[in-house]
Amino acid sequence: MIFTKEELELEFEIENEDVGQVITVKDGVAFVAGLDNLRVGEMVEFTGKSIFGMALNLEKDQVGCIVFGDDQEIKQDDQVIALNRLVDVAVGEELLGRVVDGLGLLIDGKNEITATLERKNAERKAPGVITRKSVAEPLLTGYKIVDSMLPIGRGQRELIVGDRQTGKTTIAIDTILNQKFYNQEDIEVFCVYVGIGQKKSSILNLQHLLEKQNALRYTTIVAATAAQSASLQYMAPYTGCAIAEYFRDNGKHALIIYDDLSKHAAAYRQLSLLLRRPPGREAFPGDVFYAHSRLLERACKLNENFGLGSLTALPIVETQAGDLSGYIPTNIISITDGQIFMEKDLFFKGIRPAVNVGSSVSRVGSKAQPYALKLVTGNLRYQLAQYREYQVFAQFDNDIDDVTRGVLNRGALLTEVLKQAPNAPMELYKQVIIILAAAYGFISPFIKDFKRDLSAILTYEAELFNFISQGSLNQLFKPIFELYHFADKEDFNFNKNPLLFCLKYFNAVFFVKQNS
C-alpha cells in the first residue's frame, strides 16, 4: 500500500539526526540505524518510496519499525526520515457511513471527503479516574437474554467470548442494528466496527447488511482484512478507538466493536517475533496484556466536567474448545467489566443466541438496566440456572414429583421465550411485554407438552406483538416502555398499570382464536 504526504497531511522538518538508513527489511519489519531520537509509536518515511512505518522496538544500535505498505520496495541502505510525530488518523462525523483501512484511509471507493478533518493520535492515554463517572445509562443490544440478565451500560467494556461459529459477531452486529430504534432524529449512539483479520467478503456483507437496515448512517467500518499486513491488523483497533473517541470527547455516545482481539494478538505476536522479542506463554510476548489493556481502558463514561460522553467497548475473543483459561481470554476477562460466554453445545441444540448464563456476567449489573425490564426479570437468572441443574438429573428418572416438573416446565418455557433470530433485535417495550407474559404465566396455558411442543410460544409472541401494534393500543403502550421513561423510576408498578389487563384481554382473544 502506497501513501502520499498529501493524504496524511504530513508537515515536518528534516534535521541531521532525523535521518537514518535501512539495515535489513523482511516480512513487514525493517531494522533502521541512525535514528537515535526516535520515540515508540513515531512515524517514519522510507524516502523515495512514499511508504510509511512506525517505530515499535528501540534497541541500543538500531530501531525496529513496522512497515505500512509493500516492504519489497524497500532496499538495504535506503534512507529513512523520522517525521517527529506519532501515528495519527483523521476523525469526525464525515467518516460515518464509510469504510476505512487500518490507518483511517478511505477504501470504499466512494467520493473523497472534501472537508478538513481533525486528526488524533491513534494511541492515546486513557482518561484518568478524575474525569470518569460510574456507568448507569443502558445500552441495549436488542437481545432478550442479554438485556434481561447481562445488561450493558454506556461506558462499559463487555467481552463476547466463545468458540468460532457460535454467534459472537452476530450479537455485536445486532447491537449496532438495535441502535436504530433510538437513533431516529437525533442520533444517540455512534458505532465503530473494527474487523481484524476478517475475509474481505465478510466486510462487504456487513456493509450491505448495515445499508439495508439503515444503520450505516451512524456507523464507521474499520477493516484490516486477512489479506493485509500484520502491521495494519495491529493498528486497526487503535485507529477505530481514536475515531470513536472523537464522539466521546464531544459529549456524545459511541460504541466500538473489536472483531476480534484473538487475531489482533496473533498479529502482534507475529510482529514481536520478527522484532526478536522473546516469546512467552503460548508464544505471545509478555506485553500483549498491556497492548490490550491500554486499548480497552479508553472506553469509559465521562463526568459532567468533561461533557458526559461515553465510549462502550464490545471486544470479541475466540476460544479453543470452550477453554476460557487460555492466555488471551484470561487477559481480556481481567480487563473488562464482564463477559458473555457463547457455548457451542447450546448453539448446536438450537438455543440461539447460545449464551451460557452460568458462565456469563455483567459487573455493572442492573444499575444500567431500564427499571421496567428490571422488574420483570427479577429472579429469571436463578430460574434458568435451577432448570439446567434439574435437567441433568431429570434425564435419568421419569418418575418426577410435581414441584420438580413445575421447575422443568417453567425453565423450558423461559429458554424458548429467550430464543431470538439473528439480525432481528427487539425493541425494549416488546422485550418487557413478552418476558412479563412468560413470568406471570400467561403463555403456559397454551402449551400442551412442555417436553416436546413449545412451538406455541412463537405463535403466541407473533400474535401478541401484532395485537399491541394495533392503533390505539400501540399509542398507549409503546411510549410507556421507551428507553429512559422507566430507567430509574422505582414508583413504576406493573400491578397498577393497564398492561396486565391488556395481557388478560389478549389471552382471552387468543384462546378463542386457537379453539375456533
WOJOMO-V341425 format. One line per field, one symbol per residue. phi: phi as a letter, one per 30 degrees, with the letter a starting at -180 (. if undefined). Layout:
# WOJOMO-V341425
phi=???
This chain:
# WOJOMO-V341425
phi=.cccdddchdbacccedccbbdcbbahibccbcjcdcdcdiddbbddichccbbdbbccdcabccccclddddcceiddbcdchaddbbdbkddddiccbcdcicdbcidddddddddcbddcbddeddddcbddbcdbddicdddddcbdccdjdbcdcblddibjddddddddddddddccddcdcbccbccccidddddddddeddddddicddcbccccbdddddddddddedddddddddededciccbbbccbbdddddddddddddddidddbdhidddddddeddddddddacddddbjidbbccbdcbccchiddcdddedededddckbccccddddddjdbddddddccabddiddccedddddddhcedddddddddddddddcbddcdddddddddddddddddddaddhbdcdeddeddddddddciddedccdbddbccddddddddddddddddgdddddceddcdecdbdbcdddbddccdddddddddedddddddcd
